[in-house]
Amino acid sequence: MANQPVFTPVKEMTYTQAVAELESILRMMQSEDCDIDQLAAYTRRATELLKDCRSRLTATDEELRSILADLEK
Amino acid sequence: MANEALTLLELNKRISSLIMVSSTQNVWVTAELSDVVVRGGHCYMELLQKDPEKGTTLAKARAMIWANLYPRIESQFYAATGQRFATGIKVMVQVSATMHPVYGISLVVSAVNPEYTMGDLLRRRREMLERLKHEGILEMNRSLEWTTLPQRIAVVSAPGAAGYGDFRDQLYKNQARLKFKVELFPAVMQGERAPETIIAALEQIAMQSDAWDCVVIIRGGGATSDLVAFENYDLATHVAQFPLPVIVGIGHDRDVTILDYVAKKSVKTPTAAAEWLIACGVKALERLRRIGAEMLQTVADRLAGCKEQLSYIEGLIPSVAGAVIQSNKAKVQSQLLVLASVGSRRISPELARLNHVKDVMVSATKMAIERKNIRLNTIAELLDAISPHATLRRGYSITRINGQVVTSVSQISHGAVLETTLADGMIKSTTNN
């Protein structure tokens, strides 16, 4: 089994860093060098990054309700 | 004489007649505007001439535009320059001096040359830009990188202005559900106090710059536009050197202010600023969606590729195995042949050598035996030569008595039986003497 890559915790990264890592993972996956054994690890990492980036950008229902409630005041 | 004093009205009429001569009528004059106010449809203002070095007032006159002309003049001026009549603007106006018995001397404006104002604004802005460039701060805000998506937005605007409310609503109610945090840092957005209050608001934001991603400077909607207030060197330096990216939305549809040159991003209206921020977020979401989709496709492709490869290999194994056996057989065969030829090449000489050795050994043995025989014969002959038989054959004999060899006559007694051995036999004789 190949060595599993080590990742920075997503919470410690800026949005820009997270997206840059996503892009580089994608490029790596698309390259011939990508080890099939690591594919799962990278896919998991990418999913985590994507989820976090999206949650940073968009508001949850709860947040939306509170924002709209503030506007009504 | 004292009884013949004029009434004030009469005096004023005289002054009036002196003033209102052709040389003061319909003349073009350049001046700076101040204290512009519109009352009853008429526009009143002060015209100033200042010392360009010291800034002190060298000349001053009251002026007005009558209500019948004001809307046309104002809209033409605005259309051409993007400016309203406001303090600080340099104008070239066509005036006629009048003297009103009650209100005194004032200049009645009949036309304005907007090109002069434009030229002056551009010249002043060019000078400020040169200065900012010379000081190395012109590009500072523009060259800031967006380290993150602008979502926490400090707004500098007039409190209670519709522009700010619309801007905030637009962000909070965006269709993409992008998250925004918006807070107002109030400033006066028109008139002479605009620069200082905007600078104060910027300084307040700068003290908590970690809490914000960018600053948006917008004008409240409906306010009288007077962009000259923003053509301010101090304000420009503050915006240029601000540590966060600044988005400016105070411009006019066509015209710009110096802030549009120094700010990171320049848009025309608060609405446009909000749209731009939302577009940034939508683009970021789109990018994430694209990365996600591409990644999914890549993983699916990779797995499919691997499966295909496996089944291809699987299909190959039987025929490959056969081929391997076949080729190994052939290899063994050819190695056998090689071995055989190597064997014969190596063994034959050895055999020949062994044969030779055998021959040599046989002949050597024969010779050795021969030599031994010859030697034995020689010894035999020698033995024969020195043997008693040979002596006997030469005529000698051996005499024994009772088996004892007789070598002396004294040994022989009377009557003794002598046994004489000759070469070819033995005789017995008895002595009698």
Interface residues (C-beta under 8 A of the other chain):
Chain A: T14 Y15 T16 V19 L22 E23 I25 L26 M29 Q30 C34 I36 L39 T43 A46 L50 C53 R54 R56 L57 T58 A59 E63 L64 I67 L68 L71
Chain B: W146 T147 T148 L149 Q151 R168 D169 Y172 K173 A176 R177 L178 K179 G281 A284 L285 R287 L288 I291 G292 E294 M295 T298 V299 R302 L303 C306
